[in-house]
Amino acid sequence: MSTLGLIDIGGTSIKFAIWQNETLVGHHAIPTPETKAEFMTLLTAEVAKMKTQAPITGVGISSPGSVNKATGVIEGASAIPYIHNFPIQAELVARFGLPVSIENDANCAALAELASGAGRGASSLAFLVIGTGVGGALIFNHQIWHGAHLFGGEFGYTKVNDHGTLSELGTVPNAIKRYLAHTDKQFSEPLTGEMLYTLAAKADLDAQRELNTMYAALAQGIFNIQYSFDPEKIVLGGGISNNPQLIPGIETALDKIYQQVEIATLKPELALCQYTSEANLRGAAVDFEQSAN
């Protein structure tokens, strides 16, 4: 791979690193600016600094939003409104004096896992990012499937049942909201996912029900992905991927689906993501190389 400057744009902070010898060098983060002008100044200064540290030949960027690779425009919406709906790639090329690639952050994370992480050795995978909602990515033949309208991999929009979407039913934050809406218990501090799991382990039926609702939603989403797209692997990311109970909980819920759908015999190969805070940067490097070819 080339020596590259890498940028991961986030709503709270922007991460920077140099990609050299397939290693992240000088990885650091700076709070996300409040204005477009400050944003452009920051990125320009950071890339100029990288040029003094290594012979970078381009800049790979991971970004929220729907990245239109054909136009170099970040469509859609995110927590950073000023990065959207103008030719940001062309402006950054002019500022940096280097080739620039931009890809959606979930797509970058999926590319990182495929290249050298949990998806290594596969040519296709589905990647689910389970956070406050459910995002994701689809990869076929080592390439991101963007879809005709840039909605490829947006699994969170899919309906799970009459009560909600995968994003609404398949995450810990929403399980906590449902729990608090039904319980009479009072808490002296905000309820966390760890606390909800502890309550479930102590036979709190409401906590158990909401976690089982979450697992059932994720299992149904994963079942549908497997039988709709048939990827070699389905990789799970997001904060909950650190919880050792995640895959066993999903597999228990999957078993119930397979009991109902007897004709279905193919079971998904589930894996936890290998990269966490580095995934988007690493994937931006993979995307740059693919974009250059």
ChimeraX commands (.cxc) that place a marker at each C-alpha (Angstrom):
marker #1 position 0.00,0.00,0.00 radius 0.5
marker #1 position 0.95,3.65,-0.47 radius 0.5
marker #1 position 1.92,6.02,2.29 radius 0.5
marker #1 position -1.23,8.01,2.95 radius 0.5
marker #1 position -2.70,10.66,5.17 radius 0.5
marker #1 position -5.88,9.39,6.82 radius 0.5
marker #1 position -8.81,11.31,8.31 radius 0.5
marker #1 position -11.85,9.98,10.17 radius 0.5
marker #1 position -14.55,12.65,10.51 radius 0.5
marker #1 position -16.79,12.19,13.54 radius 0.5
marker #1 position -19.44,14.28,15.23 radius 0.5
marker #1 position -17.36,14.73,18.40 radius 0.5
marker #1 position -13.80,14.48,17.13 radius 0.5
marker #1 position -11.77,14.09,13.97 radius 0.5
marker #1 position -9.04,11.45,13.96 radius 0.5
marker #1 position -5.83,11.75,11.97 radius 0.5
marker #1 position -3.05,9.30,11.19 radius 0.5
marker #1 position -0.43,8.42,8.61 radius 0.5
marker #1 position -0.74,5.03,6.93 radius 0.5
marker #1 position 2.79,3.70,6.48 radius 0.5
marker #1 position 3.88,0.09,6.02 radius 0.5
marker #1 position 0.29,-0.97,6.74 radius 0.5
marker #1 position 0.47,0.65,10.19 radius 0.5
marker #1 position -1.21,3.72,11.65 radius 0.5
marker #1 position 1.43,6.25,12.70 radius 0.5
marker #1 position 0.80,9.35,14.78 radius 0.5
marker #1 position -2.84,8.49,15.49 radius 0.5
marker #1 position -4.50,11.41,17.32 radius 0.5
marker #1 position -7.85,13.17,17.60 radius 0.5
marker #1 position -8.97,16.81,17.65 radius 0.5
marker #1 position -12.45,18.08,18.61 radius 0.5
marker #1 position -14.69,18.59,15.59 radius 0.5
marker #1 position -14.91,22.29,14.65 radius 0.5
marker #1 position -18.24,24.10,14.76 radius 0.5
marker #1 position -17.99,25.76,11.34 radius 0.5
marker #1 position -17.04,24.76,7.83 radius 0.5
marker #1 position -14.29,27.39,7.69 radius 0.5
marker #1 position -12.66,26.06,10.87 radius 0.5
marker #1 position -13.06,22.50,9.58 radius 0.5
marker #1 position -11.30,23.27,6.31 radius 0.5
marker #1 position -8.52,25.14,8.10 radius 0.5
marker #1 position -7.96,22.24,10.50 radius 0.5
marker #1 position -7.83,19.56,7.80 radius 0.5
marker #1 position -5.52,21.65,5.63 radius 0.5
marker #1 position -3.12,22.26,8.52 radius 0.5
marker #1 position -3.10,18.60,9.59 radius 0.5
marker #1 position -2.38,17.35,6.08 radius 0.5
marker #1 position 0.40,19.94,5.69 radius 0.5
marker #1 position 1.90,18.60,8.91 radius 0.5
marker #1 position 1.66,15.01,7.62 radius 0.5
marker #1 position 3.58,16.03,4.49 radius 0.5
marker #1 position 6.51,17.07,6.68 radius 0.5
marker #1 position 6.45,13.73,8.52 radius 0.5
marker #1 position 6.12,11.24,5.64 radius 0.5
marker #1 position 6.04,11.14,1.82 radius 0.5
marker #1 position 2.24,10.83,1.62 radius 0.5
marker #1 position 0.85,10.38,-1.87 radius 0.5
marker #1 position -2.82,10.94,-1.09 radius 0.5
marker #1 position -5.46,11.35,1.61 radius 0.5
marker #1 position -8.15,8.81,2.50 radius 0.5
marker #1 position -11.18,10.07,4.42 radius 0.5
marker #1 position -13.89,8.29,6.39 radius 0.5
marker #1 position -17.04,10.37,6.78 radius 0.5
marker #1 position -20.62,10.15,8.02 radius 0.5
marker #1 position -23.38,10.57,5.47 radius 0.5
marker #1 position -24.11,9.13,2.04 radius 0.5
marker #1 position -20.92,9.61,0.05 radius 0.5
marker #1 position -21.52,9.88,-3.68 radius 0.5
marker #1 position -18.31,8.53,-5.16 radius 0.5
marker #1 position -19.25,9.74,-8.64 radius 0.5
marker #1 position -19.69,13.41,-7.68 radius 0.5
marker #1 position -17.46,13.77,-4.62 radius 0.5
marker #1 position -20.41,15.10,-2.63 radius 0.5
marker #1 position -21.47,13.87,0.82 radius 0.5
marker #1 position -25.23,13.60,0.53 radius 0.5
marker #1 position -27.77,12.86,3.24 radius 0.5
marker #1 position -27.38,14.25,6.74 radius 0.5
marker #1 position -25.25,13.80,9.85 radius 0.5
marker #1 position -24.26,15.49,13.11 radius 0.5
marker #1 position -21.96,17.74,11.04 radius 0.5
marker #1 position -24.30,19.60,8.66 radius 0.5
marker #1 position -21.61,21.73,7.02 radius 0.5
marker #1 position -19.90,18.78,5.29 radius 0.5
marker #1 position -22.94,17.98,3.16 radius 0.5
marker #1 position -24.19,18.84,-0.32 radius 0.5
marker #1 position -21.26,20.64,-1.89 radius 0.5
marker #1 position -18.25,19.30,-3.87 radius 0.5
marker #1 position -16.14,18.65,-0.78 radius 0.5
marker #1 position -13.78,16.19,-2.45 radius 0.5
marker #1 position -12.76,18.70,-5.16 radius 0.5
marker #1 position -12.24,21.42,-2.57 radius 0.5
marker #1 position -10.03,19.17,-0.44 radius 0.5
marker #1 position -7.99,18.09,-3.47 radius 0.5
marker #1 position -7.33,21.76,-4.22 radius 0.5
marker #1 position -6.38,22.48,-0.61 radius 0.5
marker #1 position -4.16,19.45,-0.09 radius 0.5
marker #1 position -2.58,19.31,-3.54 radius 0.5
marker #1 position -3.05,15.53,-3.38 radius 0.5
marker #1 position -5.58,12.92,-4.56 radius 0.5
marker #1 position -8.41,12.45,-2.07 radius 0.5
marker #1 position -10.88,9.59,-1.59 radius 0.5
marker #1 position -13.95,9.79,0.67 radius 0.5
marker #1 position -16.15,6.91,1.82 radius 0.5
marker #1 position -18.91,6.45,4.38 radius 0.5
marker #1 position -17.61,5.51,7.84 radius 0.5
marker #1 position -19.52,2.21,8.13 radius 0.5
marker #1 position -18.30,1.24,4.66 radius 0.5
marker #1 position -14.73,2.07,5.71 radius 0.5
marker #1 position -15.04,-0.08,8.82 radius 0.5
marker #1 position -16.31,-2.96,6.70 radius 0.5
marker #1 position -13.40,-2.61,4.27 radius 0.5
marker #1 position -10.96,-2.69,7.19 radius 0.5
marker #1 position -12.49,-5.89,8.56 radius 0.5
marker #1 position -12.46,-7.50,5.13 radius 0.5
marker #1 position -8.85,-6.56,4.42 radius 0.5
marker #1 position -7.19,-7.74,7.60 radius 0.5
marker #1 position -9.76,-8.14,10.38 radius 0.5
marker #1 position -12.68,-10.44,11.16 radius 0.5
marker #1 position -13.60,-10.77,7.48 radius 0.5
marker #1 position -10.12,-11.65,6.26 radius 0.5
marker #1 position -10.16,-14.30,3.56 radius 0.5
marker #1 position -13.74,-13.59,2.48 radius 0.5
marker #1 position -14.77,-11.88,-0.74 radius 0.5
marker #1 position -18.21,-10.89,0.56 radius 0.5
marker #1 position -19.56,-9.83,3.91 radius 0.5
marker #1 position -22.26,-7.87,5.63 radius 0.5
marker #1 position -21.20,-5.52,8.41 radius 0.5
marker #1 position -23.59,-4.34,11.12 radius 0.5
marker #1 position -22.74,-1.36,13.29 radius 0.5
marker #1 position -24.90,-1.64,16.41 radius 0.5
marker #1 position -24.95,1.63,18.33 radius 0.5
marker #1 position -27.78,4.05,19.08 radius 0.5
marker #1 position -29.22,2.73,15.82 radius 0.5
marker #1 position -28.12,0.05,13.37 radius 0.5
marker #1 position -25.99,0.98,10.39 radius 0.5
marker #1 position -24.02,-1.21,8.11 radius 0.5
marker #1 position -22.38,-2.09,4.85 radius 0.5
marker #1 position -22.42,-4.74,2.17 radius 0.5
marker #1 position -19.35,-5.96,0.31 radius 0.5
marker #1 position -19.34,-8.16,-2.80 radius 0.5
marker #1 position -16.17,-9.20,-4.62 radius 0.5
marker #1 position -14.16,-7.00,-2.22 radius 0.5
marker #1 position -16.13,-3.89,-3.29 radius 0.5
marker #1 position -18.68,-1.86,-1.36 radius 0.5
marker #1 position -22.22,-2.24,-2.68 radius 0.5
marker #1 position -23.49,1.35,-2.54 radius 0.5
marker #1 position -26.87,0.68,-4.13 radius 0.5
marker #1 position -28.68,2.71,-6.78 radius 0.5
marker #1 position -29.53,5.45,-4.25 radius 0.5
marker #1 position -26.59,5.08,-1.82 radius 0.5
marker #1 position -28.69,3.04,0.61 radius 0.5
marker #1 position -26.77,-0.22,0.30 radius 0.5
marker #1 position -26.24,-1.69,3.77 radius 0.5
marker #1 position -28.70,0.58,5.56 radius 0.5
marker #1 position -30.08,-2.35,7.49 radius 0.5
marker #1 position -31.44,-0.19,10.29 radius 0.5
marker #1 position -34.32,0.97,8.09 radius 0.5
marker #1 position -35.66,-2.54,7.60 radius 0.5
marker #1 position -38.87,-3.50,9.38 radius 0.5
marker #1 position -38.53,-6.25,11.95 radius 0.5
marker #1 position -42.22,-6.48,12.88 radius 0.5
marker #1 position -45.27,-4.25,13.23 radius 0.5
marker #1 position -43.66,-2.53,16.22 radius 0.5
marker #1 position -40.55,-1.09,14.63 radius 0.5
marker #1 position -37.41,-1.16,12.56 radius 0.5
marker #1 position -34.13,-2.92,13.25 radius 0.5
marker #1 position -32.68,0.36,14.56 radius 0.5
marker #1 position -35.64,0.87,16.88 radius 0.5
marker #1 position -35.69,-2.66,18.29 radius 0.5
marker #1 position -32.15,-3.98,17.88 radius 0.5
marker #1 position -30.01,-1.73,20.08 radius 0.5
marker #1 position -29.18,-1.41,23.77 radius 0.5
marker #1 position -30.12,2.30,24.07 radius 0.5
marker #1 position -33.61,1.54,22.77 radius 0.5
marker #1 position -33.86,-1.53,25.01 radius 0.5
marker #1 position -33.11,0.80,27.94 radius 0.5
marker #1 position -35.83,3.23,26.81 radius 0.5
marker #1 position -38.38,0.43,26.62 radius 0.5
marker #1 position -37.33,-0.90,30.01 radius 0.5
marker #1 position -37.68,2.49,31.69 radius 0.5
marker #1 position -41.11,2.93,30.13 radius 0.5
marker #1 position -42.37,-0.28,31.77 radius 0.5
marker #1 position -40.56,-0.55,35.10 radius 0.5
marker #1 position -41.52,1.00,38.42 radius 0.5
marker #1 position -37.92,0.98,39.63 radius 0.5
marker #1 position -36.15,4.25,40.34 radius 0.5
marker #1 position -32.47,4.83,39.58 radius 0.5
marker #1 position -30.13,7.41,41.09 radius 0.5
marker #1 position -28.06,7.57,37.89 radius 0.5
marker #1 position -28.73,7.09,34.18 radius 0.5
marker #1 position -29.31,3.45,33.32 radius 0.5
marker #1 position -26.51,1.98,31.21 radius 0.5
marker #1 position -26.32,-1.13,29.09 radius 0.5
marker #1 position -24.11,-2.78,31.66 radius 0.5
marker #1 position -26.70,-2.06,34.34 radius 0.5
marker #1 position -29.49,-3.47,32.16 radius 0.5
marker #1 position -27.54,-6.71,31.70 radius 0.5
marker #1 position -26.93,-6.89,35.46 radius 0.5
marker #1 position -30.65,-6.49,36.12 radius 0.5
marker #1 position -31.41,-9.26,33.64 radius 0.5
marker #1 position -28.88,-11.55,35.34 radius 0.5
marker #1 position -30.68,-10.89,38.63 radius 0.5
marker #1 position -33.96,-12.19,37.16 radius 0.5
marker #1 position -35.52,-8.81,36.42 radius 0.5
marker #1 position -38.19,-9.97,33.98 radius 0.5
marker #1 position -38.60,-6.57,32.32 radius 0.5
marker #1 position -34.85,-6.35,31.64 radius 0.5
marker #1 position -34.80,-9.90,30.29 radius 0.5
marker #1 position -37.75,-9.18,28.04 radius 0.5
marker #1 position -36.19,-6.08,26.49 radius 0.5
marker #1 position -32.83,-7.74,25.89 radius 0.5
marker #1 position -34.62,-10.71,24.32 radius 0.5
marker #1 position -36.56,-8.26,22.12 radius 0.5
marker #1 position -33.24,-6.79,21.03 radius 0.5
marker #1 position -31.74,-10.21,20.27 radius 0.5
marker #1 position -34.86,-11.28,18.39 radius 0.5
marker #1 position -34.71,-8.16,16.22 radius 0.5
marker #1 position -31.01,-8.62,15.46 radius 0.5
marker #1 position -31.56,-12.30,14.70 radius 0.5
marker #1 position -34.37,-11.55,12.28 radius 0.5
marker #1 position -32.32,-8.87,10.57 radius 0.5
marker #1 position -29.33,-11.21,10.27 radius 0.5
marker #1 position -31.51,-14.08,9.00 radius 0.5
marker #1 position -32.97,-11.83,6.31 radius 0.5
marker #1 position -29.53,-10.52,5.32 radius 0.5
marker #1 position -28.18,-14.05,5.00 radius 0.5
marker #1 position -31.03,-15.20,2.80 radius 0.5
marker #1 position -31.29,-11.97,0.78 radius 0.5
marker #1 position -27.60,-11.39,0.02 radius 0.5
marker #1 position -25.89,-14.64,1.14 radius 0.5
marker #1 position -22.60,-13.11,2.35 radius 0.5
marker #1 position -19.77,-15.38,3.45 radius 0.5
marker #1 position -19.63,-13.68,6.85 radius 0.5
marker #1 position -21.66,-11.25,8.91 radius 0.5
marker #1 position -19.45,-9.07,11.11 radius 0.5
marker #1 position -20.87,-7.25,14.13 radius 0.5
marker #1 position -19.45,-3.93,15.28 radius 0.5
marker #1 position -20.35,-1.03,17.54 radius 0.5
marker #1 position -19.98,-0.70,21.29 radius 0.5
marker #1 position -22.02,-3.81,22.07 radius 0.5
marker #1 position -19.55,-5.95,20.11 radius 0.5
marker #1 position -17.37,-5.87,23.24 radius 0.5
marker #1 position -20.07,-7.78,25.14 radius 0.5
marker #1 position -19.38,-11.56,25.15 radius 0.5
marker #1 position -23.11,-12.22,25.47 radius 0.5
marker #1 position -23.93,-10.66,22.08 radius 0.5
marker #1 position -23.37,-13.58,19.72 radius 0.5
marker #1 position -24.78,-16.26,22.10 radius 0.5
marker #1 position -27.90,-14.10,22.56 radius 0.5
marker #1 position -28.35,-13.70,18.82 radius 0.5
marker #1 position -27.72,-17.38,18.14 radius 0.5
marker #1 position -30.38,-18.39,20.68 radius 0.5
marker #1 position -32.86,-16.12,18.93 radius 0.5
marker #1 position -31.75,-17.48,15.53 radius 0.5
marker #1 position -32.46,-21.02,16.70 radius 0.5
marker #1 position -36.09,-20.02,17.27 radius 0.5
marker #1 position -36.31,-18.64,13.73 radius 0.5
marker #1 position -34.88,-21.84,12.26 radius 0.5
marker #1 position -37.44,-23.86,14.20 radius 0.5
marker #1 position -40.17,-21.79,12.55 radius 0.5
marker #1 position -38.64,-21.81,9.05 radius 0.5
marker #1 position -37.78,-25.47,8.69 radius 0.5
marker #1 position -36.79,-25.16,5.04 radius 0.5
marker #1 position -33.92,-22.83,6.00 radius 0.5
marker #1 position -30.73,-24.77,6.73 radius 0.5
marker #1 position -28.00,-22.23,5.95 radius 0.5
marker #1 position -26.89,-20.49,9.13 radius 0.5
marker #1 position -24.88,-17.26,9.06 radius 0.5
marker #1 position -21.25,-17.21,10.09 radius 0.5
marker #1 position -21.12,-14.47,12.73 radius 0.5
marker #1 position -17.95,-12.72,13.85 radius 0.5
marker #1 position -17.14,-9.81,16.13 radius 0.5
marker #1 position -15.21,-6.94,14.58 radius 0.5
marker #1 position -11.47,-6.97,15.20 radius 0.5
marker #1 position -10.85,-3.25,14.85 radius 0.5
marker #1 position -12.64,-0.69,16.98 radius 0.5
marker #1 position -11.29,2.86,17.11 radius 0.5
marker #1 position -8.92,2.18,14.20 radius 0.5
marker #1 position -11.46,0.63,11.81 radius 0.5
marker #1 position -12.55,3.78,9.97 radius 0.5
marker #1 position -9.00,5.00,9.41 radius 0.5
marker #1 position -7.80,1.61,8.21 radius 0.5
marker #1 position -10.77,1.30,5.90 radius 0.5
marker #1 position -10.13,4.77,4.46 radius 0.5
marker #1 position -6.72,3.48,3.36 radius 0.5
marker #1 position -8.30,0.47,1.67 radius 0.5
marker #1 position -10.84,2.70,-0.05 radius 0.5
marker #1 position -8.14,5.04,-1.32 radius 0.5
marker #1 position -6.28,2.14,-2.92 radius 0.5
marker #1 position -9.46,0.82,-4.50 radius 0.5
marker #1 position -10.43,4.29,-5.76 radius 0.5
marker #1 position -7.00,4.74,-7.34 radius 0.5
marker #1 position -7.32,1.52,-9.35 radius 0.5
marker link #1:1,2 radius 0.2
marker link #1:2,3 radius 0.2
marker link #1:3,4 radius 0.2
marker link #1:4,5 radius 0.2
marker link #1:5,6 radius 0.2
marker link #1:6,7 radius 0.2
marker link #1:7,8 radius 0.2
marker link #1:8,9 radius 0.2
marker link #1:9,10 radius 0.2
marker link #1:10,11 radius 0.2
marker link #1:11,12 radius 0.2
marker link #1:12,13 radius 0.2
marker link #1:13,14 radius 0.2
marker link #1:14,15 radius 0.2
marker link #1:15,16 radius 0.2
marker link #1:16,17 radius 0.2
marker link #1:17,18 radius 0.2
marker link #1:18,19 radius 0.2
marker link #1:19,20 radius 0.2
marker link #1:20,21 radius 0.2
marker link #1:21,22 radius 0.2
marker link #1:22,23 radius 0.2
marker link #1:23,24 radius 0.2
marker link #1:24,25 radius 0.2
marker link #1:25,26 radius 0.2
marker link #1:26,27 radius 0.2
marker link #1:27,28 radius 0.2
marker link #1:28,29 radius 0.2
marker link #1:29,30 radius 0.2
marker link #1:30,31 radius 0.2
marker link #1:31,32 radius 0.2
marker link #1:32,33 radius 0.2
marker link #1:33,34 radius 0.2
marker link #1:34,35 radius 0.2
marker link #1:35,36 radius 0.2
marker link #1:36,37 radius 0.2
marker link #1:37,38 radius 0.2
marker link #1:38,39 radius 0.2
marker link #1:39,40 radius 0.2
marker link #1:40,41 radius 0.2
marker link #1:41,42 radius 0.2
marker link #1:42,43 radius 0.2
marker link #1:43,44 radius 0.2
marker link #1:44,45 radius 0.2
marker link #1:45,46 radius 0.2
marker link #1:46,47 radius 0.2
marker link #1:47,48 radius 0.2
marker link #1:48,49 radius 0.2
marker link #1:49,50 radius 0.2
marker link #1:50,51 radius 0.2
marker link #1:51,52 radius 0.2
marker link #1:52,53 radius 0.2
marker link #1:53,54 radius 0.2
marker link #1:54,55 radius 0.2
marker link #1:55,56 radius 0.2
marker link #1:56,57 radius 0.2
marker link #1:57,58 radius 0.2
marker link #1:58,59 radius 0.2
marker link #1:59,60 radius 0.2
marker link #1:60,61 radius 0.2
marker link #1:61,62 radius 0.2
marker link #1:62,63 radius 0.2
marker link #1:63,64 radius 0.2
marker link #1:64,65 radius 0.2
marker link #1:65,66 radius 0.2
marker link #1:66,67 radius 0.2
marker link #1:67,68 radius 0.2
marker link #1:68,69 radius 0.2
marker link #1:69,70 radius 0.2
marker link #1:70,71 radius 0.2
marker link #1:71,72 radius 0.2
marker link #1:72,73 radius 0.2
marker link #1:73,74 radius 0.2
marker link #1:74,75 radius 0.2
marker link #1:75,76 radius 0.2
marker link #1:76,77 radius 0.2
marker link #1:77,78 radius 0.2
marker link #1:78,79 radius 0.2
marker link #1:79,80 radius 0.2
marker link #1:80,81 radius 0.2
marker link #1:81,82 radius 0.2
marker link #1:82,83 radius 0.2
marker link #1:83,84 radius 0.2
marker link #1:84,85 radius 0.2
marker link #1:85,86 radius 0.2
marker link #1:86,87 radius 0.2
marker link #1:87,88 radius 0.2
marker link #1:88,89 radius 0.2
marker link #1:89,90 radius 0.2
marker link #1:90,91 radius 0.2
marker link #1:91,92 radius 0.2
marker link #1:92,93 radius 0.2
marker link #1:93,94 radius 0.2
marker link #1:94,95 radius 0.2
marker link #1:95,96 radius 0.2
marker link #1:96,97 radius 0.2
marker link #1:97,98 radius 0.2
marker link #1:98,99 radius 0.2
marker link #1:99,100 radius 0.2
marker link #1:100,101 radius 0.2
marker link #1:101,102 radius 0.2
marker link #1:102,103 radius 0.2
marker link #1:103,104 radius 0.2
marker link #1:104,105 radius 0.2
marker link #1:105,106 radius 0.2
marker link #1:106,107 radius 0.2
marker link #1:107,108 radius 0.2
marker link #1:108,109 radius 0.2
marker link #1:109,110 radius 0.2
marker link #1:110,111 radius 0.2
marker link #1:111,112 radius 0.2
marker link #1:112,113 radius 0.2
marker link #1:113,114 radius 0.2
marker link #1:114,115 radius 0.2
marker link #1:115,116 radius 0.2
marker link #1:116,117 radius 0.2
marker link #1:117,118 radius 0.2
marker link #1:118,119 radius 0.2
marker link #1:119,120 radius 0.2
marker link #1:120,121 radius 0.2
marker link #1:121,122 radius 0.2
marker link #1:122,123 radius 0.2
marker link #1:123,124 radius 0.2
marker link #1:124,125 radius 0.2
marker link #1:125,126 radius 0.2
marker link #1:126,127 radius 0.2
marker link #1:127,128 radius 0.2
marker link #1:128,129 radius 0.2
marker link #1:129,130 radius 0.2
marker link #1:130,131 radius 0.2
marker link #1:131,132 radius 0.2
marker link #1:132,133 radius 0.2
marker link #1:133,134 radius 0.2
marker link #1:134,135 radius 0.2
marker link #1:135,136 radius 0.2
marker link #1:136,137 radius 0.2
marker link #1:137,138 radius 0.2
marker link #1:138,139 radius 0.2
marker link #1:139,140 radius 0.2
marker link #1:140,141 radius 0.2
marker link #1:141,142 radius 0.2
marker link #1:142,143 radius 0.2
marker link #1:143,144 radius 0.2
marker link #1:144,145 radius 0.2
marker link #1:145,146 radius 0.2
marker link #1:146,147 radius 0.2
marker link #1:147,148 radius 0.2
marker link #1:148,149 radius 0.2
marker link #1:149,150 radius 0.2
marker link #1:150,151 radius 0.2
marker link #1:151,152 radius 0.2
marker link #1:152,153 radius 0.2
marker link #1:153,154 radius 0.2
marker link #1:154,155 radius 0.2
marker link #1:155,156 radius 0.2
marker link #1:156,157 radius 0.2
marker link #1:157,158 radius 0.2
marker link #1:158,159 radius 0.2
marker link #1:159,160 radius 0.2
marker link #1:160,161 radius 0.2
marker link #1:161,162 radius 0.2
marker link #1:162,163 radius 0.2
marker link #1:163,164 radius 0.2
marker link #1:164,165 radius 0.2
marker link #1:165,166 radius 0.2
marker link #1:166,167 radius 0.2
marker link #1:167,168 radius 0.2
marker link #1:168,169 radius 0.2
marker link #1:169,170 radius 0.2
marker link #1:170,171 radius 0.2
marker link #1:171,172 radius 0.2
marker link #1:172,173 radius 0.2
marker link #1:173,174 radius 0.2
marker link #1:174,175 radius 0.2
marker link #1:175,176 radius 0.2
marker link #1:176,177 radius 0.2
marker link #1:177,178 radius 0.2
marker link #1:178,179 radius 0.2
marker link #1:179,180 radius 0.2
marker link #1:180,181 radius 0.2
marker link #1:181,182 radius 0.2
marker link #1:182,183 radius 0.2
marker link #1:183,184 radius 0.2
marker link #1:184,185 radius 0.2
marker link #1:185,186 radius 0.2
marker link #1:186,187 radius 0.2
marker link #1:187,188 radius 0.2
marker link #1:188,189 radius 0.2
marker link #1:189,190 radius 0.2
marker link #1:190,191 radius 0.2
marker link #1:191,192 radius 0.2
marker link #1:192,193 radius 0.2
marker link #1:193,194 radius 0.2
marker link #1:194,195 radius 0.2
marker link #1:195,196 radius 0.2
marker link #1:196,197 radius 0.2
marker link #1:197,198 radius 0.2
marker link #1:198,199 radius 0.2
marker link #1:199,200 radius 0.2
marker link #1:200,201 radius 0.2
marker link #1:201,202 radius 0.2
marker link #1:202,203 radius 0.2
marker link #1:203,204 radius 0.2
marker link #1:204,205 radius 0.2
marker link #1:205,206 radius 0.2
marker link #1:206,207 radius 0.2
marker link #1:207,208 radius 0.2
marker link #1:208,209 radius 0.2
marker link #1:209,210 radius 0.2
marker link #1:210,211 radius 0.2
marker link #1:211,212 radius 0.2
marker link #1:212,213 radius 0.2
marker link #1:213,214 radius 0.2
marker link #1:214,215 radius 0.2
marker link #1:215,216 radius 0.2
marker link #1:216,217 radius 0.2
marker link #1:217,218 radius 0.2
marker link #1:218,219 radius 0.2
marker link #1:219,220 radius 0.2
marker link #1:220,221 radius 0.2
marker link #1:221,222 radius 0.2
marker link #1:222,223 radius 0.2
marker link #1:223,224 radius 0.2
marker link #1:224,225 radius 0.2
marker link #1:225,226 radius 0.2
marker link #1:226,227 radius 0.2
marker link #1:227,228 radius 0.2
marker link #1:228,229 radius 0.2
marker link #1:229,230 radius 0.2
marker link #1:230,231 radius 0.2
marker link #1:231,232 radius 0.2
marker link #1:232,233 radius 0.2
marker link #1:233,234 radius 0.2
marker link #1:234,235 radius 0.2
marker link #1:235,236 radius 0.2
marker link #1:236,237 radius 0.2
marker link #1:237,238 radius 0.2
marker link #1:238,239 radius 0.2
marker link #1:239,240 radius 0.2
marker link #1:240,241 radius 0.2
marker link #1:241,242 radius 0.2
marker link #1:242,243 radius 0.2
marker link #1:243,244 radius 0.2
marker link #1:244,245 radius 0.2
marker link #1:245,246 radius 0.2
marker link #1:246,247 radius 0.2
marker link #1:247,248 radius 0.2
marker link #1:248,249 radius 0.2
marker link #1:249,250 radius 0.2
marker link #1:250,251 radius 0.2
marker link #1:251,252 radius 0.2
marker link #1:252,253 radius 0.2
marker link #1:253,254 radius 0.2
marker link #1:254,255 radius 0.2
marker link #1:255,256 radius 0.2
marker link #1:256,257 radius 0.2
marker link #1:257,258 radius 0.2
marker link #1:258,259 radius 0.2
marker link #1:259,260 radius 0.2
marker link #1:260,261 radius 0.2
marker link #1:261,262 radius 0.2
marker link #1:262,263 radius 0.2
marker link #1:263,264 radius 0.2
marker link #1:264,265 radius 0.2
marker link #1:265,266 radius 0.2
marker link #1:266,267 radius 0.2
marker link #1:267,268 radius 0.2
marker link #1:268,269 radius 0.2
marker link #1:269,270 radius 0.2
marker link #1:270,271 radius 0.2
marker link #1:271,272 radius 0.2
marker link #1:272,273 radius 0.2
marker link #1:273,274 radius 0.2
marker link #1:274,275 radius 0.2
marker link #1:275,276 radius 0.2
marker link #1:276,277 radius 0.2
marker link #1:277,278 radius 0.2
marker link #1:278,279 radius 0.2
marker link #1:279,280 radius 0.2
marker link #1:280,281 radius 0.2
marker link #1:281,282 radius 0.2
marker link #1:282,283 radius 0.2
marker link #1:283,284 radius 0.2
marker link #1:284,285 radius 0.2
marker link #1:285,286 radius 0.2
marker link #1:286,287 radius 0.2
marker link #1:287,288 radius 0.2
marker link #1:288,289 radius 0.2
marker link #1:289,290 radius 0.2
marker link #1:290,291 radius 0.2
marker link #1:291,292 radius 0.2
marker link #1:292,293 radius 0.2
view
